[in-house]
Amino acid sequence: MTAELKQQTVVVSTIDEIRKLTDAFRGETLGLVPTMGYLHDGHMNLIKQSLNKCDHTVVSIFINPRQFSPSEDLDIYPNNLSRDIEKLESIGVDVLFYPNRDTIYPEGFKTNIQVDGITQHLCGKSRPELFKGVATVVLKLFNIVRPQHAFFGEKDWQQLAVIETMTRDLNIDVHIHRVPLIREPDGLAMSSRNSNLSPEERKKALSLSRSLNDSKEKVNRGITSSKQLRQNIKNIIAAEPGTQIDYISICDPISLEEKEEVKGRTLIALAVKIGPARLIDNCIIGD
Ligand code: PAF
């Protein structure tokens, strides 16, 4: 359906309600865009892909406590439901699924989805709860909403790899669409967490995309040693006082195993703590 035909996004928070609505869409294609809210242009881009591809689109907003460790930023994760609803209505989203914690994790909830291997790298090393929480909630959302298509951004490259692996391994009948990362005009990768940065921290955060661009140039000039490229990224980011590098990974984009040399298609992925926010960014280099 097109945006012009839509006036209102229906907001539902129970499983019964969302099932009734999605039952009514049977025979038509349904796209799901799972989010944790505080929607930005990166999310809007995912939603537009779903609106273009599918007859109906459900967006979910659920700040999933199970993907945060106790020391992480769950309590300060940004939210603004009325602003999000306005944005969804402005582009003609059919339904917002906005469950509360008890709906997703009722008392007695005991199941976790664990994807092995790729979760041991990058963010999985320092955020042990993250991917178990993500895989569990995404599978729940798939089972509740029952879409044929689901849309995820490549900014969370590892998350996408985990969701693709889970979907393949468990024969889940949902087509996973990868949507390229979207940047602010100055290069900062769009993220809800950017709103927790002060203006000064935001300037420092530009060192992430700057270091990735610099690496691309170096690779184009024939520098392919991961050690050298990693050191160079480190120098650019560490030159901004107060930045704390969690990891710089130069790895295979599928297995996420580290590479000593940039040969063939290679992922450079970074995580850096700046003030209250832990930011991630990545780019693909090589053929
Ligand atoms: O990318 C996110 O916002 C979350 O990790 C997701 C996929 C909605 C699961 O909570």
Residues whose N, C-alpha, C, O or C-beta is under 5 A from the ligand:
A	BS01	PAF	P34 T35 M36 F62 N64 V134 V137
